[in-house]
Amino acid sequence: MDVYLNTRRDLLVVKKGCPIPAAAALGKWRKSKKRVAKVSGEIRSALERQGYYMRKLRDVHRSRD
Protein backbone atom coordinates (compact mmCIF):
# COMPACT_ATOMS: atom_id res chain seq x y z
CA MET A 1 0.00 0.00 0.00
CA ASP A 2 1.09 3.55 -0.69
CA VAL A 3 0.30 6.22 1.91
CA TYR A 4 -0.03 9.89 0.99
CA LEU A 5 -0.45 13.01 3.15
CA ASN A 6 -1.44 16.50 2.07
CA THR A 7 -0.78 19.94 3.52
CA ARG A 8 -3.76 19.62 5.89
CA ARG A 9 -2.43 16.23 7.11
CA ASP A 10 -5.30 14.33 5.50
CA LEU A 11 -4.59 10.65 4.83
CA LEU A 12 -4.91 8.77 1.55
CA VAL A 13 -4.12 5.07 1.18
CA VAL A 14 -4.11 3.42 -2.26
CA LYS A 15 -3.08 0.02 -3.53
CA LYS A 16 0.62 -0.11 -4.37
CA GLY A 17 1.30 1.20 -7.86
CA CYS A 18 -2.18 2.65 -8.43
CA PRO A 19 -2.61 6.34 -9.31
CA ILE A 20 -4.27 8.83 -6.98
CA PRO A 21 -8.05 8.59 -7.56
CA ALA A 22 -10.01 11.45 -9.13
CA ALA A 23 -11.91 12.01 -5.86
CA ALA A 24 -8.61 12.98 -4.21
CA ALA A 25 -6.95 14.62 -7.21
CA LEU A 26 -7.49 18.11 -5.81
CA GLY A 27 -4.78 19.13 -3.41
CA LYS A 28 -1.09 18.45 -3.18
CA TRP A 29 -0.40 14.93 -1.97
CA ARG A 30 3.06 13.73 -1.01
CA LYS A 31 4.01 10.13 -0.55
CA SER A 32 4.97 9.06 2.96
CA LYS A 33 8.42 7.55 3.24
CA LYS A 34 7.40 5.21 6.05
CA ARG A 35 6.47 1.65 5.19
CA VAL A 36 3.11 0.24 6.17
CA ALA A 37 3.21 -3.06 8.03
CA LYS A 38 -0.44 -3.36 9.04
CA VAL A 39 -3.73 -1.57 8.39
CA SER A 40 -7.09 -1.66 10.13
CA GLY A 41 -10.03 -3.67 8.90
CA GLU A 42 -11.82 -0.46 7.91
CA ILE A 43 -8.96 0.57 5.60
CA ARG A 44 -8.58 -2.94 4.18
CA SER A 45 -12.29 -3.21 3.32
CA ALA A 46 -12.30 0.27 1.72
CA LEU A 47 -9.31 -0.69 -0.44
CA GLU A 48 -11.11 -3.83 -1.62
CA ARG A 49 -14.36 -1.94 -2.26
CA GLN A 50 -13.19 1.24 -3.97
CA GLY A 51 -9.42 0.93 -4.39
CA TYR A 52 -8.52 3.71 -1.96
CA TYR A 53 -9.16 5.01 1.57
CA MET A 54 -9.25 8.72 2.38
CA ARG A 55 -9.67 10.33 5.79
CA LYS A 56 -9.68 13.98 6.71
CA LEU A 57 -7.91 14.97 9.91
CA ARG A 58 -10.93 16.92 11.15
CA ASP A 59 -13.05 13.73 10.95
CA VAL A 60 -10.73 12.08 13.48
CA HIS A 61 -11.08 14.97 15.92
CA ARG A 62 -14.88 14.87 15.67
CA SER A 63 -15.05 11.14 16.39
CA ARG A 64 -13.09 11.61 19.63
CA ASP A 65 -15.61 14.11 21.03
PDB file of N, CA, C and O in Angstrom:
ATOM      1  N   MET A   1       0.828  -1.175   0.000  1.00  0.00           N
ATOM      2  CA  MET A   1       0.000   0.000   0.000  1.00  0.00           C
ATOM      3  C   MET A   1       0.874   1.241   0.000  1.00  0.00           C
ATOM      4  O   MET A   1       1.944   1.263   0.609  1.00  0.00           O
ATOM      5  N   ASP A   2       0.415   2.260  -0.679  1.00  0.00           N
ATOM      6  CA  ASP A   2       1.091   3.554  -0.687  1.00  0.00           C
ATOM      7  C   ASP A   2       0.274   4.523   0.163  1.00  0.00           C
ATOM      8  O   ASP A   2      -0.948   4.592   0.036  1.00  0.00           O
ATOM      9  N   VAL A   3       0.951   5.264   1.020  1.00  0.00           N
ATOM     10  CA  VAL A   3       0.303   6.220   1.914  1.00  0.00           C
ATOM     11  C   VAL A   3       0.718   7.621   1.504  1.00  0.00           C
ATOM     12  O   VAL A   3       1.901   7.901   1.310  1.00  0.00           O
ATOM     13  N   TYR A   4      -0.275   8.503   1.372  1.00  0.00           N
ATOM     14  CA  TYR A   4      -0.029   9.892   0.994  1.00  0.00           C
ATOM     15  C   TYR A   4      -0.605  10.809   2.063  1.00  0.00           C
ATOM     16  O   TYR A   4      -1.601  10.478   2.706  1.00  0.00           O
ATOM     17  N   LEU A   5       0.028  11.965   2.250  1.00  0.00           N
ATOM     18  CA  LEU A   5      -0.450  13.015   3.147  1.00  0.00           C
ATOM     19  C   LEU A   5      -0.507  14.305   2.352  1.00  0.00           C
ATOM     20  O   LEU A   5       0.267  14.496   1.413  1.00  0.00           O
ATOM     21  N   ASN A   6      -1.423  15.194   2.725  1.00  0.00           N
ATOM     22  CA  ASN A   6      -1.439  16.501   2.066  1.00  0.00           C
ATOM     23  C   ASN A   6      -1.095  17.576   3.076  1.00  0.00           C
ATOM     24  O   ASN A   6      -0.747  17.273   4.217  1.00  0.00           O
ATOM     25  N   THR A   7      -1.190  18.832   2.664  1.00  0.00           N
ATOM     26  CA  THR A   7      -0.776  19.938   3.523  1.00  0.00           C
ATOM     27  C   THR A   7      -1.640  20.063   4.769  1.00  0.00           C
ATOM     28  O   THR A   7      -1.182  20.601   5.777  1.00  0.00           O
ATOM     29  N   ARG A   8      -2.876  19.581   4.725  1.00  0.00           N
ATOM     30  CA  ARG A   8      -3.758  19.618   5.893  1.00  0.00           C
ATOM     31  C   ARG A   8      -3.658  18.344   6.727  1.00  0.00           C
ATOM     32  O   ARG A   8      -4.454  18.134   7.643  1.00  0.00           O
ATOM     33  N   ARG A   9      -2.682  17.496   6.411  1.00  0.00           N
ATOM     34  CA  ARG A   9      -2.425  16.235   7.111  1.00  0.00           C
ATOM     35  C   ARG A   9      -3.567  15.230   6.946  1.00  0.00           C
ATOM     36  O   ARG A   9      -3.781  14.378   7.808  1.00  0.00           O
ATOM     37  N   ASP A  10      -4.298  15.334   5.834  1.00  0.00           N
ATOM     38  CA  ASP A  10      -5.296  14.325   5.505  1.00  0.00           C
ATOM     39  C   ASP A  10      -4.567  13.080   5.032  1.00  0.00           C
ATOM     40  O   ASP A  10      -3.428  13.163   4.572  1.00  0.00           O
ATOM     41  N   LEU A  11      -5.205  11.942   5.138  1.00  0.00           N
ATOM     42  CA  LEU A  11      -4.594  10.654   4.835  1.00  0.00           C
ATOM     43  C   LEU A  11      -5.245  10.029   3.613  1.00  0.00           C
ATOM     44  O   LEU A  11      -6.469  10.034   3.482  1.00  0.00           O
ATOM     45  N   LEU A  12      -4.427   9.492   2.721  1.00  0.00           N
ATOM     46  CA  LEU A  12      -4.905   8.773   1.545  1.00  0.00           C
ATOM     47  C   LEU A  12      -4.091   7.501   1.419  1.00  0.00           C
ATOM     48  O   LEU A  12      -2.861   7.546   1.395  1.00  0.00           O
ATOM     49  N   VAL A  13      -4.776   6.361   1.339  1.00  0.00           N
ATOM     50  CA  VAL A  13      -4.118   5.068   1.178  1.00  0.00           C
ATOM     51  C   VAL A  13      -4.638   4.455  -0.113  1.00  0.00           C
ATOM     52  O   VAL A  13      -5.849   4.340  -0.303  1.00  0.00           O
ATOM     53  N   VAL A  14      -3.732   4.061  -1.002  1.00  0.00           N
ATOM     54  CA  VAL A  14      -4.105   3.416  -2.263  1.00  0.00           C
ATOM     55  C   VAL A  14      -3.320   2.122  -2.405  1.00  0.00           C
ATOM     56  O   VAL A  14      -2.297   1.923  -1.750  1.00  0.00           O
ATOM     57  N   LYS A  15      -3.811   1.255  -3.262  1.00  0.00           N
ATOM     58  CA  LYS A  15      -3.081   0.020  -3.531  1.00  0.00           C
ATOM     59  C   LYS A  15      -1.755   0.368  -4.185  1.00  0.00           C
ATOM     60  O   LYS A  15      -1.674   1.320  -4.960  1.00  0.00           O
ATOM     61  N   LYS A  16      -0.733  -0.386  -3.882  1.00  0.00           N
ATOM     62  CA  LYS A  16       0.617  -0.114  -4.371  1.00  0.00           C
ATOM     63  C   LYS A  16       0.631  -0.055  -5.900  1.00  0.00           C
ATOM     64  O   LYS A  16       0.160  -0.969  -6.576  1.00  0.00           O
ATOM     65  N   GLY A  17       1.177   1.030  -6.423  1.00  0.00           N
ATOM     66  CA  GLY A  17       1.298   1.198  -7.862  1.00  0.00           C
ATOM     67  C   GLY A  17       0.112   1.852  -8.535  1.00  0.00           C
ATOM     68  O   GLY A  17       0.208   2.211  -9.708  1.00  0.00           O
ATOM     69  N   CYS A  18      -0.999   2.023  -7.846  1.00  0.00           N
ATOM     70  CA  CYS A  18      -2.184   2.646  -8.435  1.00  0.00           C
ATOM     71  C   CYS A  18      -2.070   4.165  -8.372  1.00  0.00           C
ATOM     72  O   CYS A  18      -1.458   4.697  -7.446  1.00  0.00           O
ATOM     73  N   PRO A  19      -2.650   4.871  -9.341  1.00  0.00           N
ATOM     74  CA  PRO A  19      -2.609   6.341  -9.310  1.00  0.00           C
ATOM     75  C   PRO A  19      -3.557   6.895  -8.251  1.00  0.00           C
ATOM     76  O   PRO A  19      -4.431   6.187  -7.750  1.00  0.00           O
ATOM     77  N   ILE A  20      -3.372   8.162  -7.921  1.00  0.00           N
ATOM     78  CA  ILE A  20      -4.270   8.828  -6.975  1.00  0.00           C
ATOM     79  C   ILE A  20      -5.640   8.953  -7.633  1.00  0.00           C
ATOM     80  O   ILE A  20      -5.721   9.410  -8.773  1.00  0.00           O
ATOM     81  N   PRO A  21      -6.721   8.563  -6.955  1.00  0.00           N
ATOM     82  CA  PRO A  21      -8.055   8.595  -7.562  1.00  0.00           C
ATOM     83  C   PRO A  21      -8.527  10.025  -7.824  1.00  0.00           C
ATOM     84  O   PRO A  21      -8.046  10.980  -7.214  1.00  0.00           O
ATOM     85  N   ALA A  22      -9.474  10.143  -8.740  1.00  0.00           N
ATOM     86  CA  ALA A  22     -10.006  11.446  -9.126  1.00  0.00           C
ATOM     87  C   ALA A  22     -10.656  12.160  -7.948  1.00  0.00           C
ATOM     88  O   ALA A  22     -10.618  13.388  -7.875  1.00  0.00           O
ATOM     89  N   ALA A  23     -11.255  11.407  -7.023  1.00  0.00           N
ATOM     90  CA  ALA A  23     -11.906  12.006  -5.859  1.00  0.00           C
ATOM     91  C   ALA A  23     -10.902  12.743  -4.983  1.00  0.00           C
ATOM     92  O   ALA A  23     -11.279  13.666  -4.261  1.00  0.00           O
ATOM     93  N   ALA A  24      -9.646  12.357  -5.031  1.00  0.00           N
ATOM     94  CA  ALA A  24      -8.612  12.982  -4.209  1.00  0.00           C
ATOM     95  C   ALA A  24      -7.615  13.780  -5.045  1.00  0.00           C
ATOM     96  O   ALA A  24      -6.588  14.219  -4.529  1.00  0.00           O
ATOM     97  N   ALA A  25      -7.906  13.968  -6.316  1.00  0.00           N
ATOM     98  CA  ALA A  25      -6.949  14.622  -7.206  1.00  0.00           C
ATOM     99  C   ALA A  25      -6.694  16.075  -6.825  1.00  0.00           C
ATOM    100  O   ALA A  25      -5.604  16.596  -7.064  1.00  0.00           O
ATOM    101  N   LEU A  26      -7.687  16.730  -6.237  1.00  0.00           N
ATOM    102  CA  LEU A  26      -7.490  18.113  -5.812  1.00  0.00           C
ATOM    103  C   LEU A  26      -6.601  18.128  -4.582  1.00  0.00           C
ATOM    104  O   LEU A  26      -6.762  17.301  -3.685  1.00  0.00           O
ATOM    105  N   GLY A  27      -5.690  19.038  -4.538  1.00  0.00           N
ATOM    106  CA  GLY A  27      -4.780  19.127  -3.406  1.00  0.00           C
ATOM    107  C   GLY A  27      -3.422  18.557  -3.754  1.00  0.00           C
ATOM    108  O   GLY A  27      -3.267  17.824  -4.730  1.00  0.00           O
ATOM    109  N   LYS A  28      -2.454  18.904  -2.948  1.00  0.00           N
ATOM    110  CA  LYS A  28      -1.086  18.445  -3.182  1.00  0.00           C
ATOM    111  C   LYS A  28      -0.775  17.303  -2.229  1.00  0.00           C
ATOM    112  O   LYS A  28      -0.620  17.510  -1.025  1.00  0.00           O
ATOM    113  N   TRP A  29      -0.688  16.122  -2.762  1.00  0.00           N
ATOM    114  CA  TRP A  29      -0.398  14.933  -1.972  1.00  0.00           C
ATOM    115  C   TRP A  29       1.072  14.599  -2.079  1.00  0.00           C
ATOM    116  O   TRP A  29       1.658  14.711  -3.156  1.00  0.00           O
ATOM    117  N   ARG A  30       1.676  14.191  -0.976  1.00  0.00           N
ATOM    118  CA  ARG A  30       3.057  13.726  -1.010  1.00  0.00           C
ATOM    119  C   ARG A  30       3.105  12.340  -0.386  1.00  0.00           C
ATOM    120  O   ARG A  30       2.424  12.047   0.598  1.00  0.00           O
ATOM    121  N   LYS A  31       3.915  11.518  -0.979  1.00  0.00           N
ATOM    122  CA  LYS A  31       4.006  10.127  -0.549  1.00  0.00           C
ATOM    123  C   LYS A  31       4.803  10.038   0.750  1.00  0.00           C
ATOM    124  O   LYS A  31       5.863  10.648   0.888  1.00  0.00           O
ATOM    125  N   SER A  32       4.277   9.275   1.689  1.00  0.00           N
ATOM    126  CA  SER A  32       4.967   9.064   2.959  1.00  0.00           C
ATOM    127  C   SER A  32       6.135   8.112   2.743  1.00  0.00           C
ATOM    128  O   SER A  32       6.023   7.144   1.991  1.00  0.00           O
ATOM    129  N   LYS A  33       7.241   8.384   3.394  1.00  0.00           N
ATOM    130  CA  LYS A  33       8.419   7.545   3.236  1.00  0.00           C
ATOM    131  C   LYS A  33       8.398   6.337   4.164  1.00  0.00           C
ATOM    132  O   LYS A  33       9.198   5.415   4.006  1.00  0.00           O
ATOM    133  N   LYS A  34       7.487   6.340   5.125  1.00  0.00           N
ATOM    134  CA  LYS A  34       7.401   5.213   6.051  1.00  0.00           C
ATOM    135  C   LYS A  34       6.676   4.045   5.400  1.00  0.00           C
ATOM    136  O   LYS A  34       5.738   4.236   4.626  1.00  0.00           O
ATOM    137  N   ARG A  35       7.114   2.849   5.716  1.00  0.00           N
ATOM    138  CA  ARG A  35       6.474   1.650   5.187  1.00  0.00           C
ATOM    139  C   ARG A  35       5.289   1.271   6.058  1.00  0.00           C
ATOM    140  O   ARG A  35       5.279   1.533   7.261  1.00  0.00           O
ATOM    141  N   VAL A  36       4.305   0.660   5.451  1.00  0.00           N
ATOM    142  CA  VAL A  36       3.107   0.237   6.167  1.00  0.00           C
ATOM    143  C   VAL A  36       3.201  -1.257   6.417  1.00  0.00           C
ATOM    144  O   VAL A  36       3.331  -2.047   5.481  1.00  0.00           O
ATOM    145  N   ALA A  37       3.136  -1.639   7.685  1.00  0.00           N
ATOM    146  CA  ALA A  37       3.208  -3.057   8.029  1.00  0.00           C
ATOM    147  C   ALA A  37       1.812  -3.654   8.191  1.00  0.00           C
ATOM    148  O   ALA A  37       1.579  -4.808   7.831  1.00  0.00           O
ATOM    149  N   LYS A  38       0.894  -2.872   8.728  1.00  0.00           N
ATOM    150  CA  LYS A  38      -0.439  -3.362   9.044  1.00  0.00           C
ATOM    151  C   LYS A  38      -1.456  -2.236   8.897  1.00  0.00           C
ATOM    152  O   LYS A  38      -1.144  -1.079   9.179  1.00  0.00           O
ATOM    153  N   VAL A  39      -2.653  -2.559   8.465  1.00  0.00           N
ATOM    154  CA  VAL A  39      -3.731  -1.570   8.389  1.00  0.00           C
ATOM    155  C   VAL A  39      -4.968  -2.125   9.082  1.00  0.00           C
ATOM    156  O   VAL A  39      -5.093  -3.334   9.278  1.00  0.00           O
ATOM    157  N   SER A  40      -5.868  -1.240   9.446  1.00  0.00           N
ATOM    158  CA  SER A  40      -7.089  -1.657  10.130  1.00  0.00           C
ATOM    159  C   SER A  40      -8.040  -2.351   9.158  1.00  0.00           C
ATOM    160  O   SER A  40      -7.871  -2.283   7.941  1.00  0.00           O
ATOM    161  N   GLY A  41      -9.017  -3.003   9.709  1.00  0.00           N
ATOM    162  CA  GLY A  41     -10.028  -3.668   8.897  1.00  0.00           C
ATOM    163  C   GLY A  41     -10.837  -2.687   8.074  1.00  0.00           C
ATOM    164  O   GLY A  41     -11.245  -2.998   6.955  1.00  0.00           O
ATOM    165  N   GLU A  42     -11.072  -1.501   8.623  1.00  0.00           N
ATOM    166  CA  GLU A  42     -11.819  -0.465   7.909  1.00  0.00           C
ATOM    167  C   GLU A  42     -11.072  -0.042   6.643  1.00  0.00           C
ATOM    168  O   GLU A  42     -11.677   0.098   5.580  1.00  0.00           O
ATOM    169  N   ILE A  43      -9.764   0.160   6.758  1.00  0.00           N
ATOM    170  CA  ILE A  43      -8.961   0.565   5.600  1.00  0.00           C
ATOM    171  C   ILE A  43      -8.880  -0.571   4.595  1.00  0.00           C
ATOM    172  O   ILE A  43      -8.997  -0.340   3.391  1.00  0.00           O
ATOM    173  N   ARG A  44      -8.684  -1.786   5.068  1.00  0.00           N
ATOM    174  CA  ARG A  44      -8.579  -2.942   4.179  1.00  0.00           C
ATOM    175  C   ARG A  44      -9.867  -3.140   3.380  1.00  0.00           C
ATOM    176  O   ARG A  44      -9.813  -3.410   2.180  1.00  0.00           O
ATOM    177  N   SER A  45     -11.018  -3.011   4.029  1.00  0.00           N
ATOM    178  CA  SER A  45     -12.286  -3.206   3.316  1.00  0.00           C
ATOM    179  C   SER A  45     -12.537  -2.078   2.314  1.00  0.00           C
ATOM    180  O   SER A  45     -13.084  -2.318   1.238  1.00  0.00           O
ATOM    181  N   ALA A  46     -12.138  -0.845   2.662  1.00  0.00           N
ATOM    182  CA  ALA A  46     -12.301   0.275   1.719  1.00  0.00           C
ATOM    183  C   ALA A  46     -11.414   0.087   0.494  1.00  0.00           C
ATOM    184  O   ALA A  46     -11.822   0.408  -0.622  1.00  0.00           O
ATOM    185  N   LEU A  47     -10.201  -0.433   0.696  1.00  0.00           N
ATOM    186  CA  LEU A  47      -9.305  -0.692  -0.439  1.00  0.00           C
ATOM    187  C   LEU A  47      -9.893  -1.749  -1.359  1.00  0.00           C
ATOM    188  O   LEU A  47      -9.796  -1.629  -2.580  1.00  0.00           O
ATOM    189  N   GLU A  48     -10.496  -2.773  -0.795  1.00  0.00           N
ATOM    190  CA  GLU A  48     -11.106  -3.825  -1.621  1.00  0.00           C
ATOM    191  C   GLU A  48     -12.326  -3.301  -2.360  1.00  0.00           C
ATOM    192  O   GLU A  48     -12.550  -3.649  -3.519  1.00  0.00           O
ATOM    193  N   ARG A  49     -13.121  -2.460  -1.689  1.00  0.00           N
ATOM    194  CA  ARG A  49     -14.355  -1.942  -2.264  1.00  0.00           C
ATOM    195  C   ARG A  49     -14.108  -0.911  -3.350  1.00  0.00           C
ATOM    196  O   ARG A  49     -14.612  -1.046  -4.465  1.00  0.00           O
ATOM    197  N   GLN A  50     -13.325   0.132  -3.024  1.00  0.00           N
ATOM    198  CA  GLN A  50     -13.192   1.242  -3.966  1.00  0.00           C
ATOM    199  C   GLN A  50     -11.769   1.511  -4.439  1.00  0.00           C
ATOM    200  O   GLN A  50     -11.559   2.380  -5.285  1.00  0.00           O
ATOM    201  N   GLY A  51     -10.800   0.789  -3.916  1.00  0.00           N
ATOM    202  CA  GLY A  51      -9.424   0.930  -4.387  1.00  0.00           C
ATOM    203  C   GLY A  51      -8.603   1.971  -3.647  1.00  0.00           C
ATOM    204  O   GLY A  51      -7.401   2.099  -3.882  1.00  0.00           O
ATOM    205  N   TYR A  52      -9.247   2.719  -2.748  1.00  0.00           N
ATOM    206  CA  TYR A  52      -8.525   3.711  -1.955  1.00  0.00           C
ATOM    207  C   TYR A  52      -9.268   3.971  -0.653  1.00  0.00           C
ATOM    208  O   TYR A  52     -10.438   3.614  -0.512  1.00  0.00           O
ATOM    209  N   TYR A  53      -8.581   4.593   0.295  1.00  0.00           N
ATOM    210  CA  TYR A  53      -9.164   5.010   1.569  1.00  0.00           C
ATOM    211  C   TYR A  53      -8.691   6.424   1.832  1.00  0.00           C
ATOM    212  O   TYR A  53      -7.491   6.693   1.787  1.00  0.00           O
ATOM    213  N   MET A  54      -9.618   7.337   2.108  1.00  0.00           N
ATOM    214  CA  MET A  54      -9.252   8.723   2.382  1.00  0.00           C
ATOM    215  C   MET A  54      -9.918   9.167   3.675  1.00  0.00           C
ATOM    216  O   MET A  54     -11.101   8.914   3.901  1.00  0.00           O
ATOM    217  N   ARG A  55      -9.136   9.836   4.520  1.00  0.00           N
ATOM    218  CA  ARG A  55      -9.666  10.331   5.787  1.00  0.00           C
ATOM    219  C   ARG A  55      -9.150  11.747   6.010  1.00  0.00           C
ATOM    220  O   ARG A  55      -7.964  12.032   5.838  1.00  0.00           O
ATOM    221  N   LYS A  56     -10.061  12.616   6.392  1.00  0.00           N
ATOM    222  CA  LYS A  56      -9.680  13.980   6.711  1.00  0.00           C
ATOM    223  C   LYS A  56      -9.335  14.052   8.191  1.00  0.00           C
ATOM    224  O   LYS A  56      -9.965  13.381   9.009  1.00  0.00           O
ATOM    225  N   LEU A  57      -8.353  14.851   8.535  1.00  0.00           N
ATOM    226  CA  LEU A  57      -7.906  14.969   9.911  1.00  0.00           C
ATOM    227  C   LEU A  57      -9.023  15.476  10.804  1.00  0.00           C
ATOM    228  O   LEU A  57      -9.131  15.042  11.951  1.00  0.00           O
ATOM    229  N   ARG A  58      -9.858  16.382  10.312  1.00  0.00           N
ATOM    230  CA  ARG A  58     -10.932  16.921  11.146  1.00  0.00           C
ATOM    231  C   ARG A  58     -11.969  15.858  11.499  1.00  0.00           C
ATOM    232  O   ARG A  58     -12.626  15.965  12.534  1.00  0.00           O
ATOM    233  N   ASP A  59     -12.130  14.822  10.647  1.00  0.00           N
ATOM    234  CA  ASP A  59     -13.053  13.728  10.954  1.00  0.00           C
ATOM    235  C   ASP A  59     -12.580  12.942  12.166  1.00  0.00           C
ATOM    236  O   ASP A  59     -13.404  12.457  12.941  1.00  0.00           O
ATOM    237  N   VAL A  60     -11.289  12.807  12.345  1.00  0.00           N
ATOM    238  CA  VAL A  60     -10.728  12.080  13.476  1.00  0.00           C
ATOM    239  C   VAL A  60     -11.004  12.839  14.762  1.00  0.00           C
ATOM    240  O   VAL A  60     -11.362  12.237  15.774  1.00  0.00           O
ATOM    241  N   HIS A  61     -10.839  14.161  14.730  1.00  0.00           N
ATOM    242  CA  HIS A  61     -11.079  14.967  15.915  1.00  0.00           C
ATOM    243  C   HIS A  61     -12.548  14.947  16.320  1.00  0.00           C
ATOM    244  O   HIS A  61     -12.855  14.966  17.512  1.00  0.00           O
ATOM    245  N   ARG A  62     -13.450  14.909  15.364  1.00  0.00           N
ATOM    246  CA  ARG A  62     -14.884  14.867  15.674  1.00  0.00           C
ATOM    247  C   ARG A  62     -15.281  13.541  16.296  1.00  0.00           C
ATOM    248  O   ARG A  62     -16.133  13.510  17.183  1.00  0.00           O
ATOM    249  N   SER A  63     -14.688  12.454  15.854  1.00  0.00           N
ATOM    250  CA  SER A  63     -15.053  11.135  16.390  1.00  0.00           C
ATOM    251  C   SER A  63     -14.581  10.948  17.826  1.00  0.00           C
ATOM    252  O   SER A  63     -15.139  10.125  18.552  1.00  0.00           O
ATOM    253  N   ARG A  64     -13.567  11.692  18.250  1.00  0.00           N
ATOM    254  CA  ARG A  64     -13.090  11.606  19.631  1.00  0.00           C
ATOM    255  C   ARG A  64     -13.993  12.327  20.604  1.00  0.00           C
ATOM    256  O   ARG A  64     -14.006  11.990  21.788  1.00  0.00           O
ATOM    257  N   ASP A  65     -14.753  13.315  20.142  1.00  0.00           N
ATOM    258  CA  ASP A  65     -15.612  14.113  21.029  1.00  0.00           C
ATOM    259  C   ASP A  65     -16.829  13.356  21.488  1.00  0.00           C
ATOM    260  O   ASP A  65     -17.644  13.894  22.237  1.00  0.00           O
TER     261      ASP A  65
END
